[in-house]
Amino acid sequence: MAQDKNKNNNNKMSVEEAGQKGGEKTAQNHDKEFYQEIGQKGGEKTSQEHDKEFYQDIGQKGGETTSQEHGKEFYQDIGQKGGETTSQEKDKEFYQEIGQKGGETTSQEKDKEFYQEIGKKGGETTSQEKDKEFYQEIGEKGGKRSSGGNNSNNNR
């Protein structure tokens, strides 16, 4: 007769079975606040015992595991949810501030060729998506702005 993997020779509970039974009993006896409290205590204790590199290491490992387990759709979904939540919680000034910071950082890190490349890509995409009327309209707007809104260049 084959021996049950979860039982030792004396038909006693295995460590795994005892742990599961204890966990189930604890879950019956305690509420959400109990778990939040012990989780917070554990987090505080861990943060006292470990440095920045520890958290970077486990974060990287978690990110690698997550990227192996989930596809592009997963990241699109969580990105969209995060964006929607942020847009509900933040105002116009928040977006102006992060846009300015991003622009400043990019301008410090990128060179002229980078801007030429993204400008070219943007121009190509726009030319494929827009028609002649679009370019006439923006040309008129640009002409009005550069002349101060009137035909002062023609009056000279």
Salt bridges, closest charged atoms under 4 A:
GLU17 OE1 - LYS7 NZ 3.84
GLU37 OE2 - LYS41 NZ 3.21
GLU49 OE2 - LYS45 NZ 3.52
ASP57 OD2 - LYS61 NZ 3.33
ASP77 OD2 - LYS81 NZ 3.28
GLU97 OE2 - LYS101 NZ 3.11
GLU117 OE2 - LYS121 NZ 3.16
GLU137 OE2 - LYS141 NZ 3.27
